[in-house]
Amino acid sequence: MYKFDIIELMKFLRGTRLSIRFFIVLGVFLGLAALALGRQFIVVQAEQSGGSPTAGADSRIKQLADALISANYGSTDEGSWGDWGDYWNRISSAARAPFNDALIDSTKNGSGAGSVAGYTKALGGVDDYNNNQTIPSDTYKKSWTVCNADNSYCNTSDSNAERQDPNTGLIWSSRISSSANWFTANNCQQPSNGVAPTGANACSSNGDVGCVCTKLSSSKTGCEALGDGNWRLPYQKELMLAYIDGSYSELTNSTTNYWSSTTVSYATQQAWYTYLNHGVTYRNNKTTNLSVRCVR
């Protein structure tokens, strides 16, 4: 009887050890599975609000793809990344392509959808400066405001105001000079350019003292002497934006170079100018005479 009890007890303990091992292994497995599922759930939540990435109506990936489809941007074709499915191919191709404002804004350019016959890609898209071709009336989304007595010269009460660009809000003057150097245009003291006894104030090389604009407080010149004194010489980027927004057809005397107030960072004896008829932007010595128009 005693021997039988010992044997049975040993069998019970051996079975218990196996059970403990089994439950330990099972517990570890379930823990790892729960961790994996938790990580997957977090990833899914990060990219969508519900459903699968390609099937759910509320999928954020699908919403992005639909937005690109409505803008006619991107493609469902596979690319260098492989074939990720329609939605991801659309997003990936759009992300890798140069952004096309004209396409997104449905402006007229080239020979694609919405273009104007005669302005083909072979001709470089819309010919925006050649006077022997007619520019489509709807090339730009907005027309510039003509400043006149009826609108109190774009609410400036200043007859020097010519037109206002609705995209930037800037009011542009008519051309106030066809031949003025940068110092005159920007209401700056003229440099001596090496003439004794003030040769130290020359502006002929980068870093010369005379290249710094010392504003005139009396007997003002250029834009700051114009009208009510609220005009200034435009920055380089403002002139460039004016061209982008259509200055060639909106502003008078646009077929020439106009001074900006922006100094060239690596050559302080020079400043930037922009040709308002075709957008060319380059630099010239500040003592050179160019055209001047102003903004406010």
C-alpha positions, 0 to 999 in steps of 0.5 A, spaced: 500 500 500 505 504 501 509 503 495 503 504 491 502 511 494 509 513 492 509 510 485 502 514 484 505 520 487 511 520 483 506 520 476 502 525 479 508 530 480 511 528 473 504 530 470 504 536 474 511 538 471 509 537 464 502 541 465 506 547 468 511 547 462 505 547 457 502 553 460 508 557 461 510 555 453 502 557 452 503 563 456 509 566 452 506 564 445 499 568 447 503 574 450 507 574 443 501 574 439 498 579 443 504 584 442 504 583 435 497 584 434 497 590 438 503 593 433 499 591 427 493 595 430 497 601 432 499 601 424 493 600 421 490 606 426 495 610 424 494 610 416 486 609 416 480 610 420 477 603 419 477 598 414 482 595 409 487 600 406 484 598 399 477 596 401 474 601 406 470 607 404 473 610 410 480 608 408 484 614 409 489 611 403 483 611 399 481 618 401 488 620 398 487 616 392 481 619 390 483 626 391 489 625 387 484 622 382 479 628 382 485 632 380 487 628 375 494 627 378 498 621 379 497 614 376 495 607 377 500 604 373 506 600 377 513 604 377 520 603 379 517 602 386 514 596 383 506 594 383 503 596 390 496 596 388 491 602 385 491 606 391 499 606 393 501 606 385 497 613 385 500 616 391 507 614 390 507 616 382 504 623 385 509 624 390 515 622 385 512 627 380 514 634 379 508 638 382 504 642 376 500 648 379 497 649 372 494 642 372 491 642 379 488 649 378 486 647 371 489 653 368 491 653 360 497 651 358 500 646 353 495 641 349 492 637 354 485 637 357 483 644 358 488 647 353 487 652 347 488 650 340 494 653 337 498 653 344 501 646 343 507 643 347 511 643 341 510 651 341 512 651 348 505 651 351 501 658 352 506 663 348 505 669 354 509 674 350 509 674 343 504 680 341 502 677 334 498 671 338 492 672 342 492 670 349 486 666 352 482 670 356 482 665 361 489 663 362 489 666 369 484 665 374 483 672 376 484 679 372 488 684 375 484 690 378 484 697 374 486 702 379 482 709 377 478 714 380 472 710 380 475 705 386 479 711 388 485 708 385 485 701 388 483 705 395 490 709 395 487 715 393 494 716 389 493 716 381 500 713 381 497 706 382 496 703 375 493 696 377 493 691 383 495 683 383 489 679 386 494 674 387 499 678 392 494 684 393 500 688 391 498 695 388 503 697 382 505 704 380 506 705 372 513 706 370 516 712 374 522 712 370 525 709 364 533 710 366 535 711 373 540 707 377 539 703 383 540 708 388 536 713 385 530 708 384 531 706 392 532 713 395 539 711 397 545 716 397 549 716 391 556 712 392 562 716 390 565 711 385 572 713 387 572 720 386 576 724 391 576 726 397 570 721 398 573 715 394 572 710 400 565 710 399 565 707 392 561 702 390 565 698 385 567 691 388 563 686 393 563 689 400 564 696 398 562 701 403 558 705 398 554 699 396 550 700 402 543 704 402 543 710 406 536 712 405 535 720 404 531 723 409 530 729 405 529 730 397 527 723 396 528 720 390 525 714 386 519 710 389 519 713 396 518 720 393 512 718 389 505 720 391 503 720 398 510 717 400 507 710 401 511 707 395 517 703 395 521 699 390 519 692 389 523 686 392 526 681 387 521 675 388 515 680 388 517 682 381 518 675 379 511 673 382 508 679 378 511 676 371 508 669 374 501 672 375 501 676 368 504 682 368 506 682 361 499 683 359 497 687 365 502 692 366 504 698 361 511 698 359 512 691 361 517 690 355 523 692 359 528 691 365 525 693 372 530 694 378 528 690 385 531 693 391 534 686 393 542 686 393 546 680 390 548 677 397 555 675 394 556 681 390 554 687 393 555 692 388 550 689 384 542 688 385 537 684 381 532 686 376 526 682 372 524 683 365 516 683 366 515 681 359 518 674 359 520 673 367 528 673 366 531 675 372 538 677 373 543 682 376 547 688 374 551 694 377 547 698 382 550 704 378 547 702 371 540 705 369 534 701 368 526 702 368 523 703 375 516 702 378 513 701 385 509 697 389 505 698 396 
